[in-house]
């Protein structure tokens, strides 16, 4: 699949490429990004180069991971978001926001834009969010984007060789007033 570009009232979401390597490298030097994400730490220039020149284009061409740089109208990189295919009709969202751009709602706005695209153009019926227990900033973004936090998965996340508990949540097309690609039969409510 060829990369797509998405826009919101405040953001441009597009695949990152070699021209973005330095910006990705600089943003990811933030200790919070390295702590809460599964990227390598320390994060070296060669990691950024491999990400922008190989991982991102390979993910798009294989249809396995759809990575968007989140850019401001000025062209500045505000963050990153990826939808990784996990199973038929289901993707997992991951994101980070550059330190100087936190607190403006960019991650939630970008997540909603990517989810709408996935629901309407990719026949995805479930976007999952996962974050290590304690990553309250990620959880706040997910909740602002409309995700339902479904619980805690024990020992479900491996971050730099350490198994950790994680929160899991989901966003469905119906949460955004959109139809599902496949029929959905929710469990009967337990009265």
C-alpha positions in Angstrom: 0.0 0.0 0.0 1.2 3.5 -0.7 1.4 5.9 2.3 -1.5 8.3 2.7 -1.7 11.8 4.2 -4.3 12.8 6.6 -5.2 16.3 7.8 -7.1 17.7 10.8 -7.8 21.3 11.6 -4.4 21.6 13.3 -2.3 18.8 12.0 -0.8 17.0 9.0 -0.2 13.3 9.4 2.1 11.7 6.8 4.7 9.0 6.5 8.1 10.0 7.8 11.0 9.6 5.5 14.8 10.3 5.3 14.1 14.0 5.4 12.7 13.5 8.9 15.5 11.4 10.4 17.1 14.3 12.3 13.8 15.5 13.8 12.8 11.9 14.9 16.2 11.4 16.5 16.1 14.7 18.3 12.5 14.2 19.7 13.2 10.6 20.9 16.1 11.7 23.0 13.5 12.7 25.6 13.8 10.3 28.6 10.0 10.0 28.9 9.7 8.7 25.3 12.5 6.2 25.9 11.0 5.1 29.3 7.4 4.5 28.2 7.8 3.2 24.7 9.6 0.1 23.4 12.0 2.0 21.2 15.7 1.3 21.8 17.4 3.1 24.7 19.8 4.7 24.2 18.3 5.8 20.9 21.1 6.3 18.4 21.1 8.1 15.1 21.3 4.7 13.3 18.0 3.8 15.0 16.3 6.9 13.6 17.8 6.2 10.1 16.6 2.6 10.1 13.1 3.7 11.3 12.6 6.4 8.6 14.4 4.7 5.7 13.4 1.0 6.3 10.8 0.3 9.0 8.3 3.0 7.9 8.3 2.3 4.2 8.4 -1.5 4.7 5.4 -1.3 7.1 3.3 0.6 4.5 4.3 -1.6 1.6 3.6 -4.8 3.5 0.4 -3.4 5.0 1.6 -4.4 8.5 2.3 -1.0 10.1 1.0 2.4 9.1 3.2 5.0 10.6 2.4 8.7 10.5 4.6 11.6 11.6 2.3 14.2 13.3 3.3 17.6 11.9 2.2 21.2 12.8 1.4 23.6 9.9 4.9 25.0 10.3 6.3 21.6 9.3 7.6 20.9 12.8 7.4 17.3 14.0 5.0 17.2 17.0 4.8 13.5 17.4 4.5 10.0 15.9 1.6 7.6 15.6 1.5 4.0 14.2 -1.3 1.6 13.6 0.1 -1.9 13.7 -2.0 -4.8 12.3 -2.6 -7.4 15.0 -5.2 -9.6 13.5 -7.9 -9.6 10.8 -9.8 -6.3 11.3 -7.8 -5.2 14.3 -4.9 -2.8 14.8 -3.0 -1.5 17.8 -2.2 2.2 18.0 1.0 3.6 19.5 2.0 7.2 19.8 4.4 9.7 21.4 4.4 13.4 21.5 7.6 15.6 21.4 8.2 17.1 24.9 7.7 20.7 23.7 4.3 19.8 22.1 2.6 18.0 25.0 -0.6 19.3 26.6 -2.1 20.6 23.3 -4.3 17.5 22.5 -2.3 16.7 19.4 -1.9 13.0 20.2 -5.7 12.5 20.7 -6.5 14.5 17.6 -4.0 12.5 15.5 -5.3 9.2 17.0 -8.9 10.0 16.1 -7.9 11.0 12.5 -5.9 7.7 12.1 -8.7 5.7 13.6 -11.4 7.2 11.3 -9.1 6.5 8.3 -8.6 2.9 9.5 -12.4 2.4 10.1 -13.5 3.9 6.8 -10.7 2.9 4.4 -9.0 -0.2 5.8 -12.0 -2.3 7.1 -10.6 -2.2 10.6 -13.3 -2.8 13.2 -11.2 -2.5 16.4 -8.3 -0.2 17.3 -6.6 -1.3 20.5 -4.5 0.9 22.8 -2.0 -0.6 25.3 0.3 1.2 27.7 2.3 0.1 30.6 0.5 0.5 33.9 1.5 3.9 35.3 1.7 5.7 31.9 -1.0 8.1 32.9 -0.2 10.5 30.0 -0.9 7.8 27.4 -4.0 6.7 29.2 -5.3 10.3 29.3 -4.7 10.6 25.5 -6.6 7.3 24.9 -9.5 8.4 27.1 -9.7 11.8 25.3 -9.8 10.0 22.0 -12.8 8.0 23.2 -11.2 4.6 24.0 -12.9 2.4 26.5 -10.3 1.1 29.0 -11.1 -2.6 29.3 -8.7 -3.6 32.0 -5.2 -4.7 32.9 -3.2 -7.5 31.2 -0.6 -9.0 33.5 2.9 -9.5 32.1 1.6 -8.6 28.7 4.1 -6.0 27.6 7.8 -6.5 27.1 9.7 -3.2 27.4 13.5 -3.6 27.0 13.6 -7.1 28.3 11.3 -6.6 31.3 7.7 -8.0 31.3 5.3 -5.5 32.6 1.5 -5.2 33.2 -0.3 -3.0 30.8 -3.7 -1.3 30.4 -5.7 -2.2 27.4 -8.5 -0.3 25.7 -10.4 -0.2 22.5 -12.1 2.1 20.0 -14.8 0.8 17.8 -16.3 2.3 14.7 -19.6 2.7 16.5 -17.8 4.8 19.1 -17.4 7.4 16.4 -20.8 6.9 14.8 -19.4 4.9 12.0 -20.5 1.5 10.6 -18.5 -1.6 11.2 -17.0 -3.6 8.2 -18.2 -6.8 9.8 -21.2 -7.5 12.0 -20.7 -7.0 15.7 -22.7 -8.9 18.3 -21.9 -7.5 21.8 -22.2 -9.7 24.8 -25.5 -9.5 26.6 -25.5 -7.1 29.5 -25.2 -8.7 32.9 -28.2 -7.2 34.7 
